[in-house]
Amino acid sequence: MTSMKELAPVGLAWAERGVPAPPPRAALRRSRPGSERYRLIEGDNIAALAALREEFRSSVTLAYLDPPFFTGREHERLIRSRNPESGDIERRYEAAFDDRWSGLAEYLEALRDRVAATRDLLAPHGCLVLHVDPKTSHYAKVLCDEIFGPRCFASEIVWRYRRWPSKTRNFQRVHDVLLRYVRDPEQAPRFRQLYEPLAPSTLVTWGDRKQRAVVDAQGRRRRSSRTSEPTPGTPLGDVWEIGIVAPVARERTGYPTQKPLALLQRLIEACTDPDDWVLDPYLGSGTTMSASGRLGRRSIGIDLNPEALSIARKRLWELRIAPLEQRVLARPLRPARPAAQRARVSRVA
């Protein structure tokens, strides 16, 4: 059998596939003071990731990327407010993010550059989780194999949820895919085992005590016995049943594609320790930073949309967290020349 170490490299190919673009020259300028444990960065995420390299290279324990899903449309945020005169709930929409592309090739190239830039920030024990849907998950998997190497693939998590059914001559789509890659396959990744409640049938048969395997002389399992030690439950599998954010939920922000706190909290609890850095280059509704704040993790969120940053800022303020805010500059700041030097250059010019 061929081991993962012996696999020949494979990759995606498409017409006019370009080579990865060099990291853009960028720097960060402080726009609002706050806690350096929580950083909100306004700007294009590829430039922000390049600007973070010097300070955070090999420092991030968990990077969670929830990019656009290649839907081909512009997404809007729903804002509800109450009319002060009539008392009626009024709804209006504002642009949130644009998910229109010239084609799949442009989408994959943008995704490739951002996954590669994020990889450089991961600690040796860290991991990257890419959240996509079944329409692009197979392309994303091969793309990540190229960037990380096949041995770095750790798991495919299926997030299953319930939602209003759609009229389609097909099975209802009720899941997303989270692809998890470790930075260095030779290093023990940060991982904490989480547990699910025991199945009712298991409770009837074995109760809430741990089982112990009874083996024969050849080491084959013959039966199980019950111990007196309480069980924490069933080790968490890779299919997660977590509800979407309901329209009337208190955590609802109105931002499209908002992910539930329960999903990010589970991911952060499993893949990080307190005080680890968590990075979200597609901040959106700010769920990653909110979950990080609740769990005592340091975090960085990046978004080009000021409205997304406003939502994340409000969610952090609700936790009594005032984040440090920064803005991406297209070019790195240069030290100011002395006045005499500036005058001399001016005269030469």
N, C-alpha and C positions, 0 to 999 in steps of 0.2 A: 504494500500500500504506500502511495506517495505521501510523505509528510508535508505539513504546511511549509517547512523550511525548504523543501525541494521543489515547490511549485514554481513554474516559469512565470515571470511577470506578465500580466495581461492589462489591457486598458481599453478605454473607449476610443472610438475613431469617428470623426464626422468631417464632412467637406469643409475645407478651409479652417481646420482647427488650428488656433494660434498657440504659440508657446506662452507659458505663464508670464504675465506682465511683471516687471520688476517692482518691488515695493515702492509706492509713491513717497516723495519727500514731504514729510509733514511734522508738525509739532502741536503741542497742546497749550492753550492759554487759559488760565484760571478766569472764570466768569462770575463765580459766586463762591465765597468761602463756605466751608463746612467740614464734616468729618471725613478724613482721608480713608476711613474704612469703607465708605460707600461713595462711588464716583459716577456721576452722570456726565456723559460726553456727548455733545451735539456735533454731528457731522457725518460724512460718509464713513461707513464702518471700515472700508478697506484702508482709508487714510488714517483713521483712528487706531486701527490695529498696528499699522506701521509705526505710528508715533509712540505706541506703548512698548515697543520691542526693547528699548534700552532699559526701562525700569522693570518690566514684568517678564522678560524672557525667562522661561523655565520656572515660572512662579505660580501659574494658575493650576488649581487642582481639578476644577470642573468647568468646562466650556459647554454651554448649552446654546445651540443654534436653531432657531425656529424661523427659517427664511420664508419668503413668499412661496406659495405652492404651485406656481406656474398655472394660475387660473385664467390668465389672459384678460383681466379686467381691473379697473380701479376700485379699491375698497374704501368704504366710507364709515365714519364713526357716527353712531346714533347718540344724540344728545336729547335727553328728556328734561323738561322744565314745566313748572306749574304756572298757568296764567293767573296773575294776581287778581284779576277782575272776575273771571268766570270760575276759577278754580280747576279748570280742565288741564289735563296733562297734554302738553304740546311736544311735538317731535320735530327735530331738524337734523340735517346731515352735514358733516364736514369731511373733506378728503382726509384719508388716513395714510394710505400708501398705494403706489401704482405697481400692479403686478402684470403689466403688459410688456411683451418681449417680441423681438423680430422673429424668434423661433426658439426651439429647444437648445440649439447650439449656443446662442447668446446666454440663455439662462444657465446652462451647465458651466460655461466659462466663468461667469460671475460667481457661481457657487464654488467652483474649484479654487479661484484666487482667494476667497475668504476662508475656506476651510484650511488651505495651506498656511495663510497668515496666522490663523488661530492656533494651528498646531505648534508653531514656533514659540508660543507663549506658555505651553503646557509644561508642568513639572514632570520629571521622569515617572512619578507615581500617578500622574493625572490622566484624565480621559476627556474625550470630546463626545458629545451626544448631538447628533443631527436629527432634527424632527422634520419628517416629510410625510407625504401621503403615498398610497399605492401607485399613483400615476407616475411618480418619478423615483420611487425608492430603489428600484433595481438599477437605474442609472447612477443614483447617488452612492449606492453600495460599491459599484465598480470604481467610481471616481475616488472614493475614500480608500479603497484598496491600493490604488495608484499612489496616493499621497502618503499614507501611513505604512503600507505594506500589508499583505494578507494576514500575517501573523498578529497584527495589532487589532484585528477585529475581535471584539469581546462578546457582544450579544446584540440581538435584534429584539427590541421590546415592542410588543403590540399593545397599543392603548385602545381598548374597546370602550365604546360609550353608546348611549341611547340618544336618539334625536327624533324629531318629527320625520315620518317616512316621506319619501319623494315618489312621484309617479314616474316609474321607470320600468322597462321590460328587462330587469336585471336584478340580481341580489342587491339588497340595500347596503350601501357602504357605511359601515359603522366602526371603522378603526383607522388610526394613524400608525406610523412606523417610526420608532426611535432607534437609530443606529449608533451603537456605542463602540468607540475605538480607544484603546489605551495608547499612551505616548511611547512607552518602551516595553516591549513584550518580555524583556529580561528582568524588569523590575516588578515587585509585588504592587499591584494597583491599590489605591485607596478604596476599600470596600467594607461596608458593614452589612452583615446579613440581617435582612428584615423578614418578618413573619406574617402570615395570614392566619385567620382563625381556622381551627380544624373543621373538617367536614362533619355534618351531623352524624353520618354513618360511623365515622371514626370515633366520635365521642360516645356513641352507643356501645361500640365494641371494646374500646380501650380506655374510655374516660379521658380525663385531662392530664394523664401521666405519660412520661416518656416511655417509648418502647425500646427493647434491646433485642438484637438479633441472636438467635440460638443457632449455632453452626455445627456441622458434623466434623469428623476427623479430617476431611478433605477441604474444609473451609467453606463448604456450601451452606447457604442459609436454609434451614429446615422450618423454622417457625419464629415467632416473636413472643417475647414475654413482657409483662408490664413491670415497670419500676415504680419506686415511690417518689421520684423526682418529677415536679410539674413540668409540662412541656410549654415552650413559648409559642407553639403553633406549627404550621407548615411553612418551610422556607419559601420565601416569595419567588414565584415563577416569573416568566417573561411575558405573560399576558396579564395586563392590568385593567381591571374593571373600575373605572373612575368616571363619574358623570361629568358632562360638560357644564359650563357656567350657565345656569338657567337665567332667562330674561329678568326674573324677579329676585335673583340672588343678591345678597348684600355686597358681595365682592364684584358685582358686575360694574364695569366702567363704560360700557357702550363701544369700546374699541373692538373692531372686527378681529376675528380669529383669536380672541383672548383665551388663554389656557387656564385651567383651574389651579388654584393654590395647592390642592391635594396632590396633583401630578408633580409639580415642581418640588414640593416638600419631600415627597417620597424619593425623588431622584437625588436631591441634595443630601438627605439623611443617609442614603446608601453609599454615595460616592465621595463624601467629604467629611472632615472633622471640623469641630468648632475652630474659628479663626482662619480656616482655609479661604483662598480666593476663588470666587465664582464669577465667570465672565459670560455676558450675554450680548453678542454683537448686534442682535436684532431685538432691541428692547421691547418695542410694541407697547403693550399695556402695563409693563413693569412687574409682571408676576414673579419673574426670577429674582429681582431685587427685593420684592416684598417677602418672598419665602426665605431668602437669605437672611434678611433682617430678623425675621421671627426665630430663626434657628441659630443665630449668632455667628453667621459666616460673613466675611468681607466680600464685597461684590462690586462689579463694574458693569454698567449698562451703556450701550451706544445706540443712538438713533439720529436720523437726519430730520425727523419731524418734530418741531418744537411742541406740538400737541401731545405726542407720546411722552416726551420728557416731562411735560406738565403733569400728566396723569401719574407717572412714576414718582415724581416729586411729592405729589399729594399723598400717595399711598405710603411713602416713607415717612412723611410728616405725621401720619396717623399712628406710626410706631415710635414717634418722638425721635426720629432720625432726620438730621439736616445734612444732606449729602454735599460733598465737594463737587462743584460743577465746573466743567471745562469745555472749551470749544476748539475744534480742529482748525489749524492754520494750514494753508496750502503749502507754505514753505517754512522751513525751520527758522526760528528767530535768530538773527545775527547780532553779535554784541555791537553796541554803538561805538563808532570810531570817535576818538578824541576830537574836540572842536578844531584844533590846529590841523589835524589830518584831514578833516572834512573840508576845510578851507583850501588846503593844498590840492586835494583831488579836484575841487571845484575849479581852481585856477587852471589846472592842466587841461581839464575838459574844455 
